[in-house]
């Protein structure tokens, strides 16, 4: 997965406007420079489960023509390791 060093700024209230869509995992660009192995392992063992108040679907944003992972790097990595090619993600275009 390509990587970008910074995550776009998105006001929390904007996520209410997001739409659920299917994305090819390898088409998404990471905004996090590393993953915690233990967290990826937890998601592999607990696929579909998340912490209190968290959403099981990752969040992605369209920023400068690139779909970037906003939240959900570990969940997407676990899905990819299990052989998934695509994932349902909450999507939002930055600047709208």
Secondary structure by P-SEA (a helix, b strand, c coil): cccccccccccccccccbbbbbbcccccccccccccaaaaaaaaacccccccccccbbbbbbccccccccccaaaaaaaaaacccbbbbbcccccc
